């Protein structure tokens, strides 16, 4: 046989193998991953979605100093370098500043990515208030029977909240075969997270695992008897005055929400979650989330050891991040491409940033751009000389 014919036969054999391999149900996600390659803030367009319905809209008040601040050339260059699409500052429950880029506006949908984890944490608080969950120390196995064996019966809701479950999730973003890639592009999220096994004792080390959040969402669904989107609508979205329905991406048609990511909304409505946290869980006088739960959720779980550094986990609570920025204690939700909801109690302010890119540089484990967006928000407030309610007292 001639060399050329051998090469052709080998090529055909490889193609046949790939066709068979990719046609297997457990591998079909690879095709979608290869087609789209990079995650995008508009990925709700490629997935099935469930609507998180709004209630009676409550438009934000507009500050008398609205947009009186002009970004400096340096600030503007930074925002554009990382392809920011929205930047919003809410001060004393009024919009003080907002700007949009790249064709996006105040009504544009954008993927939350992992900011959704912080939303799931709030929904756990709602389930506690409703009596669906007795305590965060309740075993996950009370809701998910699959966890009654193989050591998983020791895992509690608190372990999931603090990402200290000790489960076998692989948080790699750069390989086709990681559980995170399968979770994002696949069509059986429940099976994926329920099939994990224990690799270390729970409650000892913080290790970032999207699978822990997905399990939390299954607990909330089982406890409430509702889909995550319907429960989020009933308990939060319809109560906090959202001006648009949100979209939560699903793993398949009529499937489960990609709870570890993929809550789609706009900067103005995302800011409502920050305002709710700033209000200590109340909205228009109604306590939507237990105050004590929320206070605990925002405190870093320093009793855990960070798996990366070996130091106490002083930056993460119940699916909420924490940072001290120039003396301001800030809790925030954060997404993969630089999606942020910052809550700044000392200034009675909320800052939201959405965009396409996040820098690779970190400062003490925190993305460098966190400091940039926070400092810009603080500068806007200071330059417009608007004291906080706390400062007025």
PEDA-V872979 format. One record per backbone hydrogen bond with DSSP energy under -0.5 kcal/mol. NH is the residue of the N-H (numbers start at 1). CO is the residue of the C=O. E is the energy in kcal/mol with one decimal. If there is no record, write none. Layout:
nh: <NH	NH>
co: <CO	CO>
e: <E	E>
This chain:
nh: <6	7	8	9	10	11	12	13	14	15	16	17	18	19	20	21	22	23	24	24	27	28	28	30	31	31	32	33	34	35	36	37	38	43	45	46	47	50	52	53	55	56	57	58	61	63	63	66	67	68	76	77	78	79	80	81	82	83	84	85	86	87	88	89	90	91	91	92	94	95	96	96	97	99	101	104	108	110	111	112	115	116	117	118	118	119	120	121	122	123	124	125	126	127	128	129	130	131	132	133	138	140	142	143	144	145	147	148	149	152	154	155	157	158	160	161	162	163	164	168	171	178	180	182	183	184	185	186	192	193	194	195	196	199	200	203	204	206	207	207	212	213	214	215	216	217	218	219	220	221	222	223	224	225	226	231	232	233	234	235	236	237	238	239	240	242	246	247	248	249	249	250	251	255	258	259	261	264	264	265	265	270	271	272	273	273	274	275	276	277	278	279	280	281	282	283	286	287	288	288	289	294	295	296	297	298	299	301	302	304	305	306	306	307	310	313	313	314	317	318	319	319	321	322	323	325	325	326	328	329	330	330	331	332	333	335	338	339	340	340	341	342	343	344	344	345	345	347	348	348	349	350	351	352	353	354	356	357	363	366	368	370	371	371	372	373	374	375	376	377	378	379	380	381	382	383	384	385	386	387	392	393>
co: <2	3	4	5	6	7	8	9	10	11	12	13	14	15	16	17	18	19	20	21	24	24	25	27	27	28	28	29	30	31	32	33	36	40	42	43	43	248	246	51	237	238	55	241	93	61	95	63	96	65	72	73	74	75	76	77	78	80	79	354	354	99	352	97	350	89	94	348	91	61	89	94	89	87	85	101	105	265	41	263	112	113	114	114	115	115	116	117	118	119	120	121	122	123	124	125	126	128	127	127	135	155	139	140	140	143	144	145	146	149	151	152	138	136	156	157	158	160	159	197	169	175	170	178	179	180	181	182	188	189	190	191	193	166	166	164	201	305	163	205	209	209	210	211	212	213	214	215	216	217	218	219	220	221	221	227	228	229	230	231	232	232	233	236	236	237	52	264	50	247	262	48	256	252	249	257	258	247	262	110	263	266	267	269	269	270	270	271	272	273	274	275	277	276	279	286	283	285	281	286	281	290	291	292	293	294	296	316	300	301	204	304	311	206	306	301	304	312	320	297	161	317	332	315	330	323	328	324	325	327	323	328	343	321	341	339	335	335	338	353	333	351	331	342	349	329	343	344	344	345	344	90	342	88	340	86	83	82	366	363	361	367	367	368	368	369	370	371	372	373	374	375	376	377	378	379	380	382	381	385	388	389>
e: <-2.0	-2.2	-2.0	-2.4	-2.6	-2.6	-2.4	-2.4	-2.6	-2.4	-2.5	-2.4	-2.7	-2.5	-2.2	-3.1	-3.0	-1.1	-0.7	-0.8	-2.2	-0.7	-0.9	-1.6	-0.5	-0.9	-1.0	-2.4	-2.7	-2.1	-2.5	-2.5	-3.4	-1.6	-2.0	-1.9	-0.6	-2.2	-2.8	-0.8	-0.6	-0.6	-0.6	-2.2	-1.0	-0.5	-2.2	-2.0	-2.6	-2.1	-3.0	-2.4	-1.9	-2.7	-2.4	-2.1	-1.5	-1.5	-2.4	-2.7	-1.8	-2.1	-2.5	-3.0	-3.3	-0.5	-2.9	-2.4	-1.3	-3.0	-2.7	-0.5	-1.7	-2.1	-1.5	-2.3	-1.3	-1.8	-1.7	-1.3	-1.7	-2.1	-1.4	-0.6	-0.7	-1.2	-2.4	-1.9	-1.7	-1.9	-1.9	-1.6	-1.8	-2.4	-1.9	-2.2	-2.2	-1.1	-1.8	-1.4	-1.5	-2.5	-1.5	-2.1	-2.3	-0.6	-2.4	-1.9	-0.5	-1.9	-1.3	-1.6	-1.9	-2.5	-1.5	-2.5	-2.2	-1.2	-3.0	-1.2	-0.6	-0.9	-1.3	-2.2	-2.8	-2.2	-2.5	-2.2	-1.8	-2.4	-2.5	-1.0	-1.0	-3.5	-1.5	-3.1	-0.7	-2.2	-2.6	-0.6	-0.9	-0.8	-1.9	-2.2	-2.0	-2.1	-1.6	-2.1	-2.5	-2.5	-2.5	-2.9	-2.6	-2.3	-0.5	-2.5	-2.5	-2.4	-2.6	-2.6	-2.0	-2.6	-2.3	-1.5	-1.9	-1.1	-2.5	-1.9	-2.7	-0.6	-2.2	-3.4	-2.0	-2.4	-3.0	-2.0	-1.5	-3.5	-0.6	-1.7	-0.5	-2.9	-2.0	-1.1	-0.6	-1.4	-0.9	-2.4	-2.4	-2.0	-2.6	-2.1	-1.8	-2.8	-0.7	-2.2	-2.0	-0.5	-2.3	-1.1	-1.5	-2.4	-2.4	-1.9	-2.6	-1.6	-1.1	-3.1	-1.9	-2.0	-2.0	-0.5	-3.5	-2.6	-2.8	-0.5	-2.5	-1.4	-2.9	-2.6	-0.9	-1.2	-2.6	-2.1	-2.5	-0.7	-2.7	-0.6	-2.0	-0.6	-3.1	-0.7	-1.4	-2.4	-2.0	-2.6	-1.8	-0.5	-0.5	-2.8	-1.8	-3.5	-2.6	-0.5	-2.8	-0.5	-0.6	-1.4	-0.5	-1.1	-1.9	-2.4	-1.8	-2.4	-1.9	-2.4	-2.1	-1.6	-3.3	-1.8	-2.7	-1.4	-0.6	-0.8	-1.2	-2.6	-2.2	-2.7	-2.0	-1.9	-2.6	-2.5	-2.4	-2.0	-2.7	-3.0	-1.7	-1.2	-1.7	-0.7	-1.8	-1.2>
